[in-house]
Amino acid sequence: MNQPTRARESSENQAVLYLALELSRKNWKLAFAWEAGQKPRLRTIAAGDIPKLLEEIRLAQQKFGLKNCRVLSCYEAGRDGFWLHRQLEALGITNIVVDAGSMEVSRRFRRAKTDKLDVQGLLSRLIRFWQGEKKVWSVVRVPSVEHEDGRQLSRELETLKQERTRHRNRIVGLLVSQGVLELKAAKDFLAQLETVSLWDGTSVPPGLKGRLQREFARLKLVEEQIRLLERQRQEEVAGQDTRAMEMVKQLVMLKGIALTSAWVFVREFFGWRQFRNRRELASLAGLAPLPYQSGESLNREQGINKAGNVRIRTMIVEIAWAWLRLQPQSRLSLWFQQRYGPGSRRSRRVGIVALARKLLVELWRYLETGAIPEGALLKRA
């Protein structure tokens, strides 16, 4: 009976109700508290039932004796995306989306894991976060609806190209398993399939032939969708005057960067994020160095942390290799050749990551200020 009284007293000084959500496909676990160390109020609702969620918030406020209090909530980033965050914000609830991989865990013993324990752990960290422990986890930057939608084209293209590779490999694998090594998934594949002979001179069995024909049909469908999306991308770059499209055009002017990489850089990174310095830029791309130092006897580098945008990290490393070939007289290429060129193959692979990090910073400065990377060439008009 004392807790509601204290809650009413604290509500005069902007009382706070903390809410943690553990999301799953069928049910959501809710945990409420209004101060640290308090036994949480646990509830379970059907997934996506927003009216029931609001009712549980009202009941929790009534239980703790809070009136007109501020509600602070959180949930882990995952398959539910950001729609719930936007819904909660629209309802006046201050919500944060948490990077699940950034949360601290004990390494001393095997850890029990249930939804009930997880939601209580989230609630405890939420209270600590709002009480000043900002490093208790990493908060996900939620893009706007427009920026999130702008990433769909490049991500669909990425998925389709992976599917195209799988279809081609499957066709080749099925043929190789029968001793057919020369037939490839080209335009005249179906015609060649009718005339090709197996290792003993016989024709392709009807079951295998049917499977290859259907696999080739799926491959052609995927290739057609890739062409449509690439055409749509070109039309958007040519027909839109938005800041994002201007950045794409600006990047494409640099020799060594084509439309695909420029689109990924802008849509996934530069087009919606604001960077304060080069360290933040490298960190968000997962390219920040990861030192390991213990006293005076142990001091070594562990590579990069990889805790960032994997698409940007993969793309900038590919562009770094292309940069060496297409921009050999740029300052970055000369630096790489001087420091890593005489070294081993492993040394160059380590060096290309360092070059990628420096190149990403130069591209950021180029987009922000228009300063062309030193020694870099632009494409001919």
KARAVEN-V260849 format. One record per backbone hydrogen bond with DSSP energy under -0.5 kcal/mol. NH is the residue of the N-H (numbers start at 1). CO is the residue of the C=O. Records with the same first field share a line. If there is no record, write none. Layout:
# KARAVEN-V260849
NH=CO + CO
This chain:
# KARAVEN-V260849
5=1
6=2
7=3
8=4
9=5
10=6
11=7
12=8 + 9
13=10
14=11
15=11
17=70
18=16 + 33
19=72
20=31
21=74
22=29
23=21
24=27
28=45
29=22
30=43
31=20
32=41
33=18
38=35
41=32
42=40
43=30
45=28
47=26
49=46
50=48
53=49
54=50
55=51
56=52
57=53
58=54
59=55
60=56
61=57
62=58
63=59
64=60
65=61
66=61
70=15
72=17 + 70
73=94
74=19
75=96
76=21
77=98
81=78
83=80
86=82
87=83
88=84
89=85
90=86
91=87
92=89
93=88
94=71
95=93
96=73
98=75
99=138
100=98
102=99
103=100
104=136
118=114
119=115
120=116
121=117
122=118
123=119
124=120
125=121
126=122
127=123
128=124
129=125
130=126
131=127
132=129
133=128
134=132
136=133
137=134
140=97
142=140
143=141
148=144
149=145
150=146
151=147 + 148
152=149
155=151
156=152
157=153
158=154
159=155
160=156
161=157
162=158
163=159
164=160
165=161
166=162
167=163
168=164
169=165
170=166
171=167
172=168
173=169
174=170
175=171
176=172
177=173
178=175
179=176
180=175
181=179
186=184
189=186
192=188
193=189
194=190
195=191 + 192
196=192
198=202
199=178
201=198
204=196
209=205
210=206
211=207
212=208
213=209
214=210
215=211
216=212
217=213
218=214
219=215
220=216
221=217
222=218
223=219
224=220
225=221
226=222
227=223
228=224
229=225
230=226
231=227
232=228
233=229
234=230
235=231
236=232
237=233
238=234
239=235
240=236
246=242
247=243
248=244
249=245
250=246
251=247
252=248
253=249
254=251
255=377
257=254
262=258
263=259
264=260
265=261
266=262
267=263
268=264
269=265
270=265
271=266
272=269
273=269
281=277
282=278
283=279
284=280
285=281
286=283
287=282
288=282
290=303
291=289
292=300
294=298
297=294
298=294
299=297
300=292
302=290
305=288
306=286
308=306
309=284
310=308
313=309
314=310
315=311
316=312
317=313
318=314
319=315
320=316
321=317
322=318
323=319
324=320
325=321
326=322
327=323
330=327
331=374
334=330
335=331
336=332
337=333
338=334
339=335
340=336
341=336
342=337
343=340
348=344
349=345
350=346
351=347
352=348
353=349 + 350
354=350
355=351
356=352
357=353
358=354
359=355
360=356
361=357
362=358
363=359
364=360
365=361
366=362
367=363
368=364
369=365
370=365 + 366
371=365
372=370
376=373
379=253
